[in-house]
C-alpha cells in the first residue's frame, strides 16, 4: 500500500493539462523500458477532460500509440455506441484521433454484444484481463502502469459505490454491479483487488461537488463507506485535484507545493 500524494491545481483546466503531460511521461518511460505501456482509463468529466487535453498536448506524438494497451475501470452496461458508455466518450475525446492498435484496446462488453447478462460480461472481462497478465503480474490482471479513477461526490470510484456488495469483493477482479445508485443501474466494474494491482493509481477530482468526498476519503474513512479510500497503487497513489475539490481538506493534508 502506497501513501497518497496530493497535487492541487488552480482549476480543472490546468489539472487536466498537467495530468495529461504527466501521463505522457509515464507512457513514454514505460515504452522505453519495456517496449509497451498499459493504462486503465476512467470516464466522467475529469477522465474525459484529461483525454481531451492529451489530444491537444504538444508532446502527444512522443507516445507510440501502437504499443499502448488500454483498459477500463468500469463501464455502463448499455448497447455498443451508446453516448453514455465510457468507451464511446473516450473515442470522441481522443481514441479515434490517434493510431492505436485495435487489438490493444479492451473495452468492457456492451449489453447488445455476446453477453446479455451483466455478470457474464464481468466474468468475460476478468478472463480477458487474466489472459493478458504476465507470469509475474499479481492478482490475475496485467501490471497496469497507470490506473486512473474519477472520484464521485459520494466517494465512489469505478462503479464501486459505498456499502454496496461490489466494494466488499475480495476475490474476483471484475464484477457485475446491480442497482447502482446513479443510472444506469447495471454496470461492470473492476474491484478493489484489481485496482490495487496497478503500479500507480491516480484519483482525479475537480469541482466543489467533490470537496467533501476528497476530504472524507483522505481522512481515514473505511473503504466500504468511502470506496476512494481503498483505491491505492503498489508503488504510488496520486490524488490530482483542483483548488475547489481540495477546499475541505485538513491543512495537515494539503500539499506544501502545488501547481
C-alpha angles and dihedrals in degrees: 000000000000123000112247117256120203132212118181121197129196096247142351094266093056090044091054093047094048093046091050091052090047091051093050089054092050093049094047092048092050092048091049090051103040106010094248142046134215124210133177114214129212130206131216128082095301096046093047091044089056092050092050090050090048090054092057097037115123091228095050093111091057086079118086095221092189090065097050123104115206125199134168131235094212143346140200110248095236135125121291111276095020107151090230094060115104093226091054091053092045092053091052093046097047122322098082090054100055130066100251123167103246090215089061095053110091113188119180115254120279123228093246095050132082093312124055091177119076094216092053089049090052092049090051092052090049088054091050091051092048091051090054095048117106127227093264097041119111133237100005096293134095117267095259112210091211129008114190126202133183115219117227125216087253091051094255119149125194100344094315105124126189115278095356120126096253094065090055094054112122104167112039123068096210129029139184111242119216124192099011109190091233122051135302097045095204118071143151117229143176112241128232093262090056092046092050091054089071119102091226130018118196119194116200123203128165131164137042091274089067096049098091092044092053092048093050095046093048096045100069103278119159119257095238091057094036112023093189088066089063096051111098139138131237095243104013142014113193127187112200111194141164121229093262093054090047094049096102098043116120110255089241089066098043110109115246094225121036134160 
